[in-house]
Amino acid sequence: MLPGTNPPYWLIVVSEVCLVVAIGCAVLILFDIIRGHRQKMPVMNVVWPITALYLGPVAVWAYWTFGRSSGESKQKSFARMVFLGDSHCGAGCSIGDFAGEWMVFFVGLKIAGSVLFANYVVDFAAAYLLGIVFQYYAIAPMRNLHGWPGIRAAIKADTISLAAFEVGMFAWMAFSSKVLFQPRVEPTSPVYWFSMQIAMIIGFLTAYPANWWLIRHGWKEKM
């Protein structure tokens, strides 16, 4: 986009379509879970619909291919276990980033005169807090941990993964804010959230190698 221009109409339409499709995918997975296909790990009942909000049809494919609970015990490949671990991290990041973006917008917060820097700080803090919560409810039941030992294990498992996810997200946010959209689009625009979908997809990709390493070395549980 050229400086001083608003998002073109075609981009607004594409953004709306992508958001509606993603929401539809999330509702589809959620409905299937509620209908009786509950996950063995309860936190994944929340993770799968959230993942669909940015991965869309890819999340639906993954859910039906190796994530759907059918009462059978199916051996998953290591790559698919990493996908699950990555999606688990991404769910906490996504909720935290969503809340953080609105918080910065409504408060009008800036850091060093920059809305982008404020988004970085608030998003990371919210994502980190929620990421630890999500990780706790995955690790604690599997390792039979409670209280501080469970929290410490969650911090150990989630810190590297979350940082890798946020690095990918923040890189796209900087590119879109400084290059693509001048003037900056606001969270009230569908284009903004379409851009955030892309940011989360990139974050998922940058966090995948980190989750591979963490699971391979036993810092995160195989899911």
N, C-alpha and C positions, 0 to 999 in steps of 0.2 A: 504494500500500500504506500501511496505517496503521503508525505507529511501534510497534515491538515485535512485529510479526507476521512470520511466515515466508511465502515465496512460496506462493500458492495452488496446489492440485494441478493445475488446468487450465493454469496458466502453466508448470509443470514439464513437463507433457505436450507443450505447444506448443513449448517450448524443445528437448526431445528430438527431436521430429519435424523441426524446422527444422535441427537439427544433423545428423541422419541424412541428410536430403535433400541438404544441402550437401556432406557427405562423399561421398555417392553420386555427386553431380555431378562432384566432383573426381576420383574414381576412374574415372568414365566418360571424362573428357577424357584423363586419364593413360593409360588403356588404349588409347585411340585413337592417342595420340602414340607409344606404345611399339609399337603394331601396325604403324606405318609412316608415320604422318603427322607426321614431325618438322618442327619449325619452321625456317625459313631462318636465323633468329636464335636460336642455341642456348639463350640465357637464357629465351626465351619458352616453352620446354618445361617450365620450372619455374613461370613466371609464371601460365600459364593454369590449372593445377590449384589453385594457391594462391588465385587470384581466385575460383574456384568455391566455396572454403570460406566466403566471405562473401556473394558475389552469387548463389550457387546456380544455379537454372535460367536466370537472366539471363546468367550467364557461359557456360552451355552454348549458349544461343541465339547469343550473340556469337561464340563459338568456331566454331560450325557455319556462321554467316552470313558472317563475314569474317576469321576467324582461322585456320581449318583449312587446312593445307598440302595442296594437291591437285596440285601440280606445275604449276599454271597461274599466270601472273602476272596478278592481278586488281587493277585500280585502285581504291583505297579513297578514300572521301570524307574530307575534312579532319576531320570530326566523328569518324569511325571511327579515324583516326590518333591523335586526341587520346584517345579511349577506350583505345587500346593503350598510349599513353604514361602515362596515368593508372593503368592496371592494373599497369604495370611498377613505378611508384612504390609503388602499394598493396601489391605483393607483399613488397617489402623492409620496409615499415611493418608489415605483418601478422605476419611472422616475428619481427621485433624486438619488437613489442608482446606477442605470445604468450610469447616467452621472458622478457620483462621482467615480465609479470604473475606468472608462476610464481616468478621470482627473488625478487620482493618478498614473495610469500606464504611461501615456504620460509624465507627469512632473517628474516621478521618485521620488515622495514625500515619505518621511519617517518621523515618529514622534517617538522620543526616539529610533531611529534605527529600527523601525518596520513599515513595509508596512501595516500590519493589523491595527495598531493603526491609521495610516493615513487614511485608508479606513473608520474606525469607525467615525472619526471626520468629514471628507469631506462628507461621505454618510449621516450622521445625519443632517448636516447643509443644504445640498441640499434637502434632503427629507422633512425637517421641513419647509423650505421656500415654496417648491412646495405644501406640504400638506396644508399649510395655504391658498395658492391660490385656490386650489381645494375646500377647505372647505368654503372659502368666496363665491365662485360662487354657492354653494349649500345653504348656510344659508341666505346670503343677499337677494336673491329673495324671499325666503319663509317668511322671517321676515320683508321684505321691509326696509332693512337697507342699508346705503350707507356710504362710507368712513370709518373713524376710528371706529364707532360703529360696523360696519360689520366685520372689521379686528379683533377687540377685541373679538367678538363672535366666530370668526373662530379660534382664538388662544385658547380660552377656550375649544372649542369643540375638537380640533385636538391634543392638546399637550399630553394628557394621552393616547389617542388611538395610536398616532404615536410612542410614547415611548414604548408602549407595543409591537407594531409591530417590532420595531427595536431591542428590547431585544431578541425576537425569532430569528430574522435574524442574529444578531451578535453572538448569541450562536452557531448557526450552522456554521457560517463563521470561528469562532475560532476552532471548532472541525475539520472542513475540512482542515483548514490551518495548524493546529498543529499536527493532528493525521492521517487524511486520505491521504493527498497529500504532500509527502515529496520526492523530492523538490516541492515547491509551483507551481501550474499551473497558467498560466497567462491568462488575458482576451482574448488573441488571440486563446485560445483553447476552443472547444465546451464543454469540460468537466467543464471548469470554469463556464460557463453560465448554464449548467445543475445543477451544485451545487448551483448556485444562485437561480434557480427555486425552489429547495428544501428549501433554506433559506427563500424565500418569502412565500412559503406554510406554513412553521413553523411560520413565522411572522403573517400570516393571522390567524392562530389558536391561537396564544398568544394574539392577539389583539381582538379576538371575545368577550371574557368576559368583556374586558374594554369597548367595544362598547355597549354591553348589559347594563352595568351600566350607561354609559353616556346617552344613549337614554331613559332608564327607569327613570332617574332623570332629564330629560329635558335639559341636556347640549348639546346634539346633536338632530337634528330634525329627526323625522321618515321619511324614504325615500320610 
